[in-house]
Each structure stands twice: as structure tokens, then as C-alpha cells.
Amino acid sequence: MTITTGESGVPIINALPEEKNEEMKACPLDVILLLLEDREWHDIADIIKKSGLSEKVASTCLNFLVESGLIEVDLKEDKAKASKAYLDFTKRIAGVER
């Protein structure tokens, strides 16, 4: 994984997981959403590790995604998953792109 800085100063990260598209570059929010798109619960520590983001950046992104309604977090279990609203939105977008 490589990290570069875009024109706006936002880190650009080769998206994970690699099997999705090795050449795709994404912002940190996209990296996390790609990891959660299966709608399964994921340990937050694993999300941070697999994303390659610092704990501070990942936490900021996770908080933003929760506040935006794109992911759900179970604080008791320390897990996160994509929200139904996010998955519904991506399905609609995929339909429009066809």
C-alpha cells in the first residue's frame, strides 16, 4: 500500500482490499467503506490495521461515517459495519451507472 498526498492535502491511499482493484486510489473514508461493504460486523482494531490508517485518522473517519449514517458502530463489542442506508445508496448508484 502506498500513501500520497493529493492537491488538497488529503491523503490518497491505494484502496484495500487489494483484490477489489489494485490500481484504484481512494480517500481514507473510501478505504474504510470498502472494508465494511459486506455488511458484516468488523472489529474496529482490524479495520484500523487493514486500512493502513493511523488510529487518529481512522477514528476521525469512523466518527464522521457514523454521524453521516453511513456505518453503524457497536460500542460494547467495539465493532462497525456498513449501514443499510449506505448499502441501499450504493445499489442505486450502481443502477444509475449501468
Phi and psi in degrees as GROMACS dihedral restraints (atoms count N, CA, C in turn):
[ dihedral_restraints ]
;  ai    aj    ak    al  type     phi  dphi    fc
    3     4     5     6     1  -121.0    20    10
    4     5     6     7     1   149.1    20    10
    6     7     8     9     1  -123.2    20    10
    7     8     9    10     1   127.4    20    10
    9    10    11    12     1  -125.5    20    10
   10    11    12    13     1   172.6    20    10
   12    13    14    15     1  -113.3    20    10
   13    14    15    16     1   126.9    20    10
   15    16    17    18     1   -75.0    20    10
   16    17    18    19     1   177.0    20    10
   18    19    20    21     1   -58.0    20    10
   19    20    21    22     1   -34.0    20    10
   21    22    23    24     1   -82.3    20    10
   22    23    24    25     1    -2.3    20    10
   24    25    26    27     1    89.0    20    10
   25    26    27    28     1     0.1    20    10
   27    28    29    30     1   -81.5    20    10
   28    29    30    31     1   132.8    20    10
   30    31    32    33     1   -61.7    20    10
   31    32    33    34     1   138.2    20    10
   33    34    35    36     1  -114.3    20    10
   34    35    36    37     1   126.0    20    10
   36    37    38    39     1  -119.9    20    10
   37    38    39    40     1   135.9    20    10
   39    40    41    42     1   -58.9    20    10
   40    41    42    43     1   122.8    20    10
   42    43    44    45     1   -61.0    20    10
   43    44    45    46     1   145.9    20    10
   45    46    47    48     1  -115.1    20    10
   46    47    48    49     1   154.0    20    10
   48    49    50    51     1   -73.9    20    10
   49    50    51    52     1   155.1    20    10
   51    52    53    54     1   -59.8    20    10
   52    53    54    55     1   -34.3    20    10
   54    55    56    57     1   -65.8    20    10
   55    56    57    58     1   -16.9    20    10
   57    58    59    60     1   -66.8    20    10
   58    59    60    61     1   -49.2    20    10
   60    61    62    63     1  -178.9    20    10
   61    62    63    64     1   101.4    20    10
   63    64    65    66     1   -60.7    20    10
   64    65    66    67     1   -29.0    20    10
   66    67    68    69     1   -90.8    20    10
   67    68    69    70     1   -13.1    20    10
   69    70    71    72     1   -68.3    20    10
   70    71    72    73     1   135.8    20    10
   72    73    74    75     1  -110.3    20    10
   73    74    75    76     1   141.4    20    10
   75    76    77    78     1  -141.4    20    10
   76    77    78    79     1   158.4    20    10
   78    79    80    81     1   -78.4    20    10
   79    80    81    82     1   165.7    20    10
   81    82    83    84     1   -55.4    20    10
   82    83    84    85     1   -35.7    20    10
   84    85    86    87     1   -61.9    20    10
   85    86    87    88     1   -42.7    20    10
   87    88    89    90     1   -64.6    20    10
   88    89    90    91     1   -38.6    20    10
   90    91    92    93     1   -59.4    20    10
   91    92    93    94     1   -46.6    20    10
   93    94    95    96     1   -65.5    20    10
   94    95    96    97     1   -44.5    20    10
   96    97    98    99     1   -62.8    20    10
   97    98    99   100     1   -36.9    20    10
   99   100   101   102     1   -62.3    20    10
  100   101   102   103     1   -38.7    20    10
  102   103   104   105     1   -67.9    20    10
  103   104   105   106     1   -26.1    20    10
  105   106   107   108     1  -102.9    20    10
  106   107   108   109     1     1.2    20    10
  108   109   110   111     1   -66.7    20    10
  109   110   111   112     1    -9.7    20    10
  111   112   113   114     1   -81.3    20    10
  112   113   114   115     1    -2.9    20    10
  114   115   116   117     1    66.7    20    10
  115   116   117   118     1    10.9    20    10
  117   118   119   120     1   -88.5    20    10
  118   119   120   121     1   156.8    20    10
  120   121   122   123     1   -74.3    20    10
  121   122   123   124     1   136.5    20    10
  123   124   125   126     1  -127.5    20    10
  124   125   126   127     1   138.8    20    10
  126   127   128   129     1   -62.2    20    10
  127   128   129   130     1   134.2    20    10
  129   130   131   132     1   -61.6    20    10
  130   131   132   133     1   -37.8    20    10
  132   133   134   135     1   -60.7    20    10
  133   134   135   136     1   -38.5    20    10
  135   136   137   138     1   -68.0    20    10
  136   137   138   139     1   -38.1    20    10
  138   139   140   141     1   -60.6    20    10
  139   140   141   142     1   -46.0    20    10
  141   142   143   144     1   -62.5    20    10
  142   143   144   145     1   -46.3    20    10
  144   145   146   147     1   -63.0    20    10
  145   146   147   148     1   -49.1    20    10
  147   148   149   150     1   -68.5    20    10
  148   149   150   151     1   -29.7    20    10
  150   151   152   153     1   -74.0    20    10
  151   152   153   154     1   -26.0    20    10
  153   154   155   156     1    77.8    20    10
  154   155   156   157     1     7.0    20    10
  156   157   158   159     1   -85.4    20    10
  157   158   159   160     1   155.9    20    10
  159   160   161   162     1   -68.0    20    10
  160   161   162   163     1   158.9    20    10
  162   163   164   165     1   -60.3    20    10
  163   164   165   166     1   -38.1    20    10
  165   166   167   168     1   -65.3    20    10
  166   167   168   169     1   -47.1    20    10
  168   169   170   171     1   -65.7    20    10
  169   170   171   172     1   -44.8    20    10
  171   172   173   174     1   -62.1    20    10
  172   173   174   175     1   -42.3    20    10
  174   175   176   177     1   -63.1    20    10
  175   176   177   178     1   -41.9    20    10
  177   178   179   180     1   -62.0    20    10
  178   179   180   181     1   -44.7    20    10
  180   181   182   183     1   -64.5    20    10
  181   182   183   184     1   -45.2    20    10
  183   184   185   186     1   -60.5    20    10
  184   185   186   187     1   -43.4    20    10
  186   187   188   189     1   -61.2    20    10
  187   188   189   190     1   -43.7    20    10
  189   190   191   192     1   -62.0    20    10
  190   191   192   193     1   -44.2    20    10
  192   193   194   195     1   -65.0    20    10
  193   194   195   196     1   -35.9    20    10
  195   196   197   198     1   -66.8    20    10
  196   197   198   199     1   -49.4    20    10
  198   199   200   201     1   -61.2    20    10
  199   200   201   202     1   -29.2    20    10
  201   202   203   204     1   -84.9    20    10
  202   203   204   205     1    -5.8    20    10
  204   205   206   207     1    77.6    20    10
  205   206   207   208     1    15.4    20    10
  207   208   209   210     1   -87.9    20    10
  208   209   210   211     1   -23.6    20    10
  210   211   212   213     1  -136.1    20    10
  211   212   213   214     1   161.0    20    10
  213   214   215   216     1  -114.1    20    10
  214   215   216   217     1   145.9    20    10
  216   217   218   219     1  -127.2    20    10
  217   218   219   220     1   135.3    20    10
  219   220   221   222     1  -104.6    20    10
  220   221   222   223     1   101.7    20    10
  222   223   224   225     1   -68.7    20    10
  223   224   225   226     1   -30.1    20    10
  225   226   227   228     1   -65.9    20    10
  226   227   228   229     1   -40.5    20    10
  228   229   230   231     1   -94.9    20    10
  229   230   231   232     1    -8.0    20    10
  231   232   233   234     1    58.4    20    10
  232   233   234   235     1    49.5    20    10
  234   235   236   237     1  -131.6    20    10
  235   236   237   238     1   160.4    20    10
  237   238   239   240     1  -141.6    20    10
  238   239   240   241     1   155.6    20    10
  240   241   242   243     1  -152.1    20    10
  241   242   243   244     1   161.6    20    10
  243   244   245   246     1   -67.8    20    10
  244   245   246   247     1   143.3    20    10
  246   247   248   249     1   -80.6    20    10
  247   248   249   250     1   159.2    20    10
  249   250   251   252     1   -60.6    20    10
  250   251   252   253     1   -38.8    20    10
  252   253   254   255     1   -60.9    20    10
  253   254   255   256     1   -41.7    20    10
  255   256   257   258     1   -64.5    20    10
  256   257   258   259     1   -46.5    20    10
  258   259   260   261     1   -64.8    20    10
  259   260   261   262     1   -39.2    20    10
  261   262   263   264     1   -62.4    20    10
  262   263   264   265     1   -41.9    20    10
  264   265   266   267     1   -61.9    20    10
  265   266   267   268     1   -45.9    20    10
  267   268   269   270     1   -65.5    20    10
  268   269   270   271     1   -33.7    20    10
  270   271   272   273     1   -65.9    20    10
  271   272   273   274     1   -41.8    20    10
  273   274   275   276     1   -64.4    20    10
  274   275   276   277     1   -41.9    20    10
  276   277   278   279     1   -62.6    20    10
  277   278   279   280     1   -43.4    20    10
  279   280   281   282     1   -60.3    20    10
  280   281   282   283     1   -37.8    20    10
  282   283   284   285     1   -66.0    20    10
  283   284   285   286     1   -37.1    20    10
  285   286   287   288     1   -70.4    20    10
  286   287   288   289     1   -36.4    20    10
  288   289   290   291     1   -70.6    20    10
  289   290   291   292     1   -19.3    20    10
